[in-house]
Amino acid sequence: MPSIIPQPESVTTPAGASPIHVDGLVLIAGPTATEHRVALQASTLLSADAGVTVPVAEAPEPGAPAVILHLDASAGSTDGHADGYEVNTTTRPMSVRAASAAGLFHGVQTLRQLLTRDADRGVLIEQAVVVDAPRYSWRGLTLDIARNFFPLDILEDVIDVLAAYKFNVLHLHLTDDQGWRIESPSRPELAKFSSDTSNSGKAEGYLTLADFRQLQDYAAERCISVIPEIDMPGHTNAATAIYGELRPDGQPTEKYEGMEVGFSQLTFDLPATAPFIRDVLGDLAGITDAPYLHVGGDEALTLGKQEYAKFITLLEEAVAETGKKVIMWQEAAAAPTQPGTVLQYWDTRADTAPFVAAAQRGSRFIMSPGNHAYLDMKYTADYERGQDWAGLVELRDSYEWDPATLIEGVPGDQVDGVEAAIWTETLSTREQLFDMLLPRLTAVAEVAWTAPERKDWEDYRTRVAAAADGWRRQGLTFHETPQVDWN
Ligand code: TNX
């Protein structure tokens, strides 16, 4: 059986069919611009994977293998899901077909995973018919670039890995006590003067408007939306260190490079506060392609209940004024939130009553449970980096959970999907980041994509080992957990 992650809805392999040699392989695009664009992307990806040039051509060489890429309204998924696709490598030519650009792109990722290596014959394509569609429409990663900054080239590497496992959301945590990492045109001093700090003391910087534009374009080409987060009213020391007017005593706070959370806050009744919120959210909405802004709402531990609730209402209103929809961390549910506010669940220690009440008001949820999906948690107690407040998170912990039944009293059909999350207090290099992401990110990919009855830990373990061969070739670091028999 081919080693595809996330496990597709259905994979059939013809009995006794031997794999096809990639020699002479070409890609043939359908007539539309979308088909051409995806074919060019497939050419780049497959050429790198196979180590031979796989060009886009008008027609196959006589006798040589070809894959046609076609948009086809009837293709993919048994339930007509827009992101579905079909890959068939048993026909001549072979085909990737899908109803949407995203489906076609996902099909290409599956085709990549049908490549195998044989010691004698070289790179081969396994024969299979794959019909597939995702369980959830929201499949994301929260990435913290506030505690330690990660520049564009590393973010693009992360996007490439997300795309390979059919994720479609990159949620960037852009601001926190340790830094303001996005240019805010109406408040230029924020990024300019509050980005020279970080937890490591050496991963500083911020995304300029041009960087953010490039990042969104790079992500969009790979069918990934970038959801930006400005965290308020807690986690705001990077702002209060610049603006004394956001403090009751009028004095800016000290800059911060520590690990503690929950000490910083905005103050509702100050005249500068609401204009600050409207300015930075207006700026953010102006540069964001996605329909959502994330405005945080977590761990505002120094705020009283009343003041916190006023902030949540103000944040909801300020986002609505920009024309965007709002996402907040789970704490906001207690405020209480509007039904249209999406809640991101993270802390499984919390009393669930506010979430159940929010669900009854009609709220939808994104699931990021710390004890399964927080990829900054240590794998083992003696692991050299990471945190452990949500417990140790080994690969199997990231794999074995069900978003639909996670919060008792929140119906499964109010769950929009899943986000893994990686917080970077203890991570500042590309190698450290990928050590924590891989292999666990692929486990969360399967939780987000694959129906529970198709998931199987023993089978997944063997597919992870195959995936790691590709990570080694691509120079991606990963943690060699003893839960997998690595090749
Ligand atoms: C909790 S998750 C946080 C973050 C920390 C993270 C570390 C969330 C909404 N808040 O501020 O970085 O734990 O694991």
Residues whose N, C-alpha, C, O or C-beta is under 5 A from the ligand:
A	BS01	TNX	V261 D298 W329 W346 D376 Q387 W423
